[in-house]
Amino acid sequence: MAASPLDENIYPEPLVSRPRGGSGLWRVVALAIFLIALASAYAIFSDRIPADAMLLALGLLAVVGVFCLFALAAGLFRFAGNEEKRTLASVIVDSLPFGAVVTDREGKISYVNAEYGNFAGGISNGVPVSVTRLFAGQPEASEAVYRLSRAAQDGRSATEDIRLVGGLDGTAADFGRPFWYRVAVRPLPEIDRSEKPLVLWSVEEITRDRERQENAFLELQRAIDYLDHAPAGFFSADADGRVQYLNSTLADWLGYDLAEFEAGTVRLTDICRGDSASLLMRGRGDGEIRTEIIDIDFVRRNGTSMAVRLLHRAARLADGELGETRTLVLDRSRGADSEEALRAAEVRFSRFFNDTPFAITTLDGEGRIVRTNAPFSRIFNWSGEQQTLENLPMANLIADNSRAAFQVAVTAATQHRSEIAPVDALLAGEGDHAVRLYVSGSEQSEDSAEQVNVYALDMTDQRKLEAQFAQGQKMQAVGQLAGGVAHDFNNVLTAIIGFSDLLLLKHKPGDPSFGDLMSIKQSANRAAGLTRQLLAFSRRQTLRPQILEIPTNIDDLTVLLKRLIGETITLEVNHSDKIWPVRADLVQLEQVIVNLVVNARDAMPNGGKISIRTGNVTAAQSTDFHFTGMPTADYVLIEVEDTGTGMTPQVLEKIFEPFFSTKELGKGTGLGLSTVYGIVKQTEGYIYPVSQVGVGTTFKIFLPRHVPAEGELTQKAVAAPVKDLTGHERILLVEDEESVRAFSARALKTTGYEVFEADSGEEALEVLEEIGYEVDLIISDVVMPEMDGPALLKRVRQTKPDIKVIFVSGYAEESVRKDIEDDQSVEFLPKPYSLDQINSKVKEVLAE
């Protein structure tokens, strides 16, 4: 049973939805006042309160805090801002099939629906960007975006179709291919006089519509070309007898220059001798359309006559007026040459019939094959050695689940119905070989059994592309969700780890609370490990690639792998000669191998054999694998094969999804293979599982071959660890997450630094103005509302170009640096970080 469009599990959530009114702010203020009062009471009466009571209260607060975090992650409760009542209007906007963005006339975003996030560049560092920024850096779109921006500022409606070569994504696969986007802006009705007027931006990719229009135009041009050069004449006239169209063949016969012909300039009376034109202007009084055969003489432009046979169709419209005519003209003046011309026409038709790119067959009234063209055998993979196609039921060539629909179409064709829906079918015994069948009826002649025409298009490649696209969209959406969750958890974990470090400064190993604090920190570090796995799946972790010799690295792992798999399983490692180098992160690649081997071990509870093989795959050999989505190139292949239980096709479709596991509860997190997938993809490689139930599974990893440049193998010297972490410099700390900002400020002040705090980019600029930009270092979060870290850096560089900057983020360093213009002078500190990590990073940057 299909799920309801408003089902809570599939309802599309908006990317940004800022309420235009108050929410539960007073509750937050009340809680803050209570906590401040409680802290003040502890500070004033600390000498009267027993130490055990104070430690008990702190422990209870920590337990409540951790419970709330896990309850929030488990969905037991949510922030009040997310519980806004859905209205019919919000349901409609969230479910739109195109991107929708609500901003004020200055461009400040108020609302973004989920579909907008599917555009490449629609989300920058987890924050939706405006439509003008989405198309920034696209010269082809600059004028259109400028006109739309002016319309938005003026409160006018405007629509533009934008053509981008390579699209917004701009990947190598789409290089040179034009993409079309329809961007519109219109003002919204005023809903609150105290608020700024709003405008609605919409962005829709219309590439397929454009391509469909262009293909239809090309097909129309091709059809006109076929008609123009047909071995027979053709013309059409309107109700007043004015010729609207004639083909090239008829124009040549009559002596007209087709290039100079204009619709309506030639009348039927100009080309028909005597009263013959009246025969073509009658039609049937009952409105029925019927083909008439008329033998008359035409008049050439030079005044000579030619005998013609007309196959003429005309009918009266519902209001009694004559409709346009359709007339086929056969030259009957050639006498003895007519038979030769007829044979030549048959030859031309036969060539056209057999040279089409799609299959054509005719059937009798029972659905048996009468005649086929040449492509039919290729598309239906039929060899003449099996048996002849003649009199074979067409339904035998397609899969069982499509035969009933095909038989319905054949019956409709024999009844001469005009509208027959195409039938999508798989070929019998051909797996995923798909065709689309167009069925139409034909007039039965006395000497032929042909009653049904069938046109078959090979849809196999299109089906594979559609499936690949759908899977890619699915994995991208899951990756964005996983990355967003990991980013938010990194903020929370930074505060937990940081405040644990601050408490550990006051509680030494002999303290009764020391063990509890260490347990909190260790649990937070375990949670940080899970977020790193989520970032690996979403391809947002920080990699440190280097040139690797795969056989050597795998051999170094052999001892560890044998210890992991136990004595009941044998490990076999084979390397081909002269394996090419690859560029990858050694630690992450080792994690990939270990995860695959552990999974293989778990698939063989009764023992078996695990084989690890490496080899080179040339560009020519890569085409033999037939894996969808893998381009032709040189690869290094790593195979991990087991003789275990194998996997069903249903399991294979989901194995790379996070938290999907076939293991028993408590025996796996479901993140192992998703981590493997993310690492391989972030290394620009490809991974494909091949499995058979009861036989085993093989994971094939294709890593792109790397050709090292001269001197590239040289590794950089590792910096010596920093000993003294104290300092006296002035530091500006910019962080919108209050708990992270509080911990970081205390950590820096503890080691002697003078710290200024700001919770946004705008406030940071105000603080810098107040102190005259006299700071030695800026530590800023990357993702912040309104003005993010890179935008703040750009503004500060205008006044103080040599300022030192450290960016902190829960995302990977590579993804952060994409938005930084001057990335060489900016340092990076990943979240979550500890007390020692932030102090060491600050000391290292200030010492440079």
Secondary structure as the mmCIF struct_conf table of DSSP 4:
data_model
#
loop_
_struct_conf.conf_type_id
_struct_conf.id
_struct_conf.beg_label_comp_id
_struct_conf.beg_label_asym_id
_struct_conf.beg_label_seq_id
_struct_conf.end_label_comp_id
_struct_conf.end_label_asym_id
_struct_conf.end_label_seq_id
HELX_LH_PP_P HELX_LH_PP_P1 ALA A 2 SER A 4
TURN_TY1_P TURN_TY1_P1 PRO A 5 LEU A 6
TURN_TY1_P TURN_TY1_P2 GLU A 8 ILE A 10
HELX_LH_PP_P HELX_LH_PP_P2 TYR A 11 PRO A 14
BEND BEND1 LEU A 15 LEU A 15
STRN STRN1 VAL A 16 SER A 17
BEND BEND2 ARG A 20 GLY A 21
BEND BEND3 GLY A 24 GLY A 24
HELX_RH_AL_P HELX_RH_AL_P1 LEU A 25 ILE A 44
BEND BEND4 PHE A 45 PHE A 45
TURN_TY1_P TURN_TY1_P3 SER A 46 ARG A 48
BEND BEND5 ILE A 49 ILE A 49
HELX_RH_AL_P HELX_RH_AL_P2 ALA A 51 ALA A 74
TURN_TY1_P TURN_TY1_P4 GLY A 75 GLY A 75
BEND BEND6 LEU A 76 LEU A 76
HELX_RH_3T_P HELX_RH_3T_P1 ALA A 80 GLU A 83
HELX_LH_PP_P HELX_LH_PP_P3 GLU A 84 THR A 87
HELX_RH_AL_P HELX_RH_AL_P3 LEU A 88 ASP A 94
TURN_TY1_P TURN_TY1_P5 SER A 95 SER A 95
BEND BEND7 PRO A 97 PHE A 98
STRN STRN2 GLY A 99 ASP A 104
TURN_TY1_P TURN_TY1_P6 ARG A 105 GLU A 106
STRN STRN3 ILE A 109 VAL A 112
HELX_RH_3T_P HELX_RH_3T_P2 ALA A 114 ASN A 118
BEND BEND8 PHE A 119 PHE A 119
TURN_TY1_P TURN_TY1_P7 ALA A 120 GLY A 121
BEND BEND9 GLY A 122 GLY A 122
STRN STRN4 ILE A 123 SER A 124
TURN_TY1_P TURN_TY1_P8 ASN A 125 GLY A 126
STRN STRN5 VAL A 127 PRO A 128
HELX_LH_PP_P HELX_LH_PP_P4 VAL A 129 SER A 130
HELX_RH_AL_P HELX_RH_AL_P4 VAL A 131 LEU A 134
TURN_TY1_P TURN_TY1_P9 PHE A 135 GLY A 137
HELX_RH_3T_P HELX_RH_3T_P3 PRO A 139 ALA A 141
HELX_RH_AL_P HELX_RH_AL_P5 SER A 142 ASP A 154
TURN_TY1_P TURN_TY1_P10 GLY A 155 GLY A 155
STRN STRN6 ALA A 158 VAL A 165
TURN_TY1_P TURN_TY1_P11 GLY A 166 ASP A 169
HELX_RH_3T_P HELX_RH_3T_P4 ALA A 172 ASP A 174
TURN_TY1_P TURN_TY1_P12 PHE A 175 GLY A 176
STRN STRN7 PRO A 178 PRO A 187
HELX_LH_PP_P HELX_LH_PP_P5 LEU A 188 GLU A 190
BEND BEND10 ILE A 191 ILE A 191
TURN_TY1_P TURN_TY1_P13 ARG A 193 SER A 194
BEND BEND11 GLU A 195 GLU A 195
HELX_LH_PP_P HELX_LH_PP_P6 LYS A 196 PRO A 197
STRN STRN8 LEU A 198 GLU A 205
HELX_RH_AL_P HELX_RH_AL_P6 THR A 207 ASP A 228
TURN_TY1_P TURN_TY1_P14 HIS A 229 HIS A 229
BEND BEND12 ALA A 230 ALA A 232
STRN STRN9 GLY A 233 ALA A 237
TURN_TY1_P TURN_TY1_P15 ALA A 239 ASP A 240
BEND BEND13 GLY A 241 GLY A 241
STRN STRN10 ARG A 242 ARG A 242
STRN STRN11 VAL A 243 LEU A 246
HELX_RH_AL_P HELX_RH_AL_P7 SER A 248 LEU A 254
TURN_TY1_P TURN_TY1_P16 GLY A 255 GLY A 255
HELX_RH_3T_P HELX_RH_3T_P5 LEU A 258 GLU A 260
TURN_TY1_P TURN_TY1_P17 ALA A 263 GLY A 264
BEND BEND14 THR A 265 VAL A 266
STRN STRN12 ARG A 267 ARG A 267
HELX_RH_AL_P HELX_RH_AL_P8 LEU A 268 ILE A 271
STRN STRN13 CYS A 272 CYS A 272
TURN_TY1_P TURN_TY1_P18 GLY A 274 ASP A 275
HELX_RH_AL_P HELX_RH_AL_P9 SER A 276 LEU A 279
TURN_TY1_P TURN_TY1_P19 LEU A 280 LEU A 280
BEND BEND15 MET A 281 MET A 281
TURN_TY1_P TURN_TY1_P20 GLY A 285 ASP A 286
STRN STRN14 ARG A 290 VAL A 299
TURN_TY1_P TURN_TY1_P21 ARG A 301 ASN A 302
BEND BEND16 GLY A 303 GLY A 303
STRN STRN15 SER A 305 ALA A 314
STRN STRN16 ARG A 316 ARG A 316
TURN_TY1_P TURN_TY1_P22 ALA A 318 ASP A 319
BEND BEND17 GLY A 320 GLY A 320
STRN STRN17 LEU A 322 LEU A 322
STRN STRN18 ARG A 326 ASP A 331
TURN_TY1_P TURN_TY1_P23 GLY A 335 ALA A 336
HELX_RH_AL_P HELX_RH_AL_P10 ASP A 337 ASP A 355
BEND BEND18 THR A 356 PHE A 358
STRN STRN19 ALA A 359 LEU A 363
TURN_TY1_P TURN_TY1_P24 GLY A 365 GLU A 366
BEND BEND19 GLY A 367 GLY A 367
STRN STRN20 ARG A 368 ARG A 368
STRN STRN21 ILE A 369 THR A 372
HELX_RH_AL_P HELX_RH_AL_P11 ALA A 374 ILE A 379
TURN_TY1_P TURN_TY1_P25 PHE A 380 ASN A 381
TURN_TY1_P TURN_TY1_P26 GLY A 384 GLN A 386
TURN_TY1_P TURN_TY1_P27 GLU A 390 ASN A 391
STRN STRN22 PRO A 393 PRO A 393
HELX_RH_3T_P HELX_RH_3T_P6 MET A 394 LEU A 397
STRN STRN23 ILE A 398 ILE A 398
HELX_RH_AL_P HELX_RH_AL_P12 ASP A 400 THR A 414
TURN_TY1_P TURN_TY1_P28 GLN A 415 HIS A 416
BEND BEND20 SER A 418 SER A 418
STRN STRN24 VAL A 423 LEU A 426
STRN STRN25 LEU A 427 LEU A 427
TURN_TY1_P TURN_TY1_P29 ALA A 428 GLY A 429
TURN_TY1_P TURN_TY1_P30 GLY A 431 ASP A 432
STRN STRN26 ALA A 434 GLY A 441
HELX_LH_PP_P HELX_LH_PP_P7 GLU A 443 SER A 445
TURN_TY1_P TURN_TY1_P31 GLU A 446 ASP A 447
STRN STRN27 VAL A 452 ASP A 458
HELX_RH_AL_P HELX_RH_AL_P13 THR A 460 LYS A 506
BEND BEND21 HIS A 507 HIS A 507
TURN_TY1_P TURN_TY1_P32 PRO A 509 GLY A 510
BEND BEND22 ASP A 511 ASP A 511
TURN_TY1_P TURN_TY1_P33 PRO A 512 SER A 513
HELX_RH_AL_P HELX_RH_AL_P14 PHE A 514 PHE A 537
TURN_TY1_P TURN_TY1_P34 SER A 538 ARG A 539
BEND BEND23 GLN A 541 GLN A 541
HELX_LH_PP_P HELX_LH_PP_P8 THR A 542 LEU A 543
STRN STRN28 GLN A 546 LEU A 548
HELX_RH_AL_P HELX_RH_AL_P15 ILE A 550 ILE A 565
BEND BEND24 GLU A 567 THR A 568
STRN STRN29 ILE A 569 HIS A 575
BEND BEND25 ASP A 577 LYS A 578
HELX_LH_PP_P HELX_LH_PP_P9 ILE A 579 PRO A 581
STRN STRN30 VAL A 582 ALA A 584
HELX_RH_AL_P HELX_RH_AL_P16 LEU A 586 ASP A 602
TURN_TY1_P TURN_TY1_P35 ALA A 603 ALA A 603
TURN_TY1_P TURN_TY1_P36 PRO A 605 ASN A 606
STRN STRN31 GLY A 608 VAL A 617
HELX_RH_AL_P HELX_RH_AL_P17 ALA A 619 SER A 622
TURN_TY1_P TURN_TY1_P37 THR A 623 ASP A 624
BEND BEND26 PHE A 625 PHE A 625
TURN_TY1_P TURN_TY1_P38 THR A 628 GLY A 629
BEND BEND27 THR A 632 THR A 632
STRN STRN32 TYR A 635 ASP A 642
BEND BEND28 GLY A 644 GLY A 644
HELX_RH_AL_P HELX_RH_AL_P18 PRO A 649 LEU A 652
TURN_TY1_P TURN_TY1_P39 GLU A 653 PHE A 656
BEND BEND29 GLU A 657 GLU A 657
TURN_TY1_P TURN_TY1_P40 PRO A 658 PHE A 659
BEND BEND30 LYS A 663 LYS A 663
HELX_LH_PP_P HELX_LH_PP_P10 GLU A 664 GLU A 664
TURN_TY1_P TURN_TY1_P41 LEU A 665 GLY A 666
BEND BEND31 LYS A 667 LYS A 667
BEND BEND32 GLY A 670 GLY A 670
HELX_RH_AL_P HELX_RH_AL_P19 GLY A 672 GLN A 682
TURN_TY1_P TURN_TY1_P42 THR A 683 GLU A 684
STRN STRN33 TYR A 686 GLN A 692
TURN_TY1_P TURN_TY1_P43 VAL A 693 VAL A 695
STRN STRN34 GLY A 696 PRO A 704
HELX_LH_PP_P HELX_LH_PP_P11 PRO A 708 ALA A 709
TURN_TY1_P TURN_TY1_P44 GLU A 710 LEU A 713
HELX_LH_PP_P HELX_LH_PP_P12 THR A 714 VAL A 722
STRN STRN35 ARG A 730 VAL A 734
BEND BEND33 ASP A 736 GLU A 737
HELX_RH_AL_P HELX_RH_AL_P20 GLU A 738 THR A 750
TURN_TY1_P TURN_TY1_P45 THR A 751 GLY A 752
STRN STRN36 GLU A 754 ALA A 758
BEND BEND34 ASP A 759 SER A 760
HELX_RH_AL_P HELX_RH_AL_P21 GLY A 761 GLU A 770
TURN_TY1_P TURN_TY1_P46 ILE A 771 TYR A 773
BEND BEND35 ASP A 776 ASP A 776
STRN STRN37 LEU A 777 ASP A 781
BEND BEND36 VAL A 782 VAL A 782
BEND BEND37 PRO A 785 MET A 787
HELX_RH_AL_P HELX_RH_AL_P22 GLY A 789 THR A 799
TURN_TY1_P TURN_TY1_P47 PRO A 801 ASP A 802
STRN STRN38 LYS A 804 SER A 809
BEND BEND38 GLY A 810 TYR A 811
HELX_RH_AL_P HELX_RH_AL_P23 GLU A 813 ARG A 817
TURN_TY1_P TURN_TY1_P48 LYS A 818 ASP A 819
BEND BEND39 GLU A 821 ASP A 822
HELX_RH_3T_P HELX_RH_3T_P7 ASP A 823 SER A 825
STRN STRN39 VAL A 826 PRO A 830
BEND BEND40 LYS A 831 PRO A 832
HELX_RH_AL_P HELX_RH_AL_P24 LEU A 835 ALA A 847
#
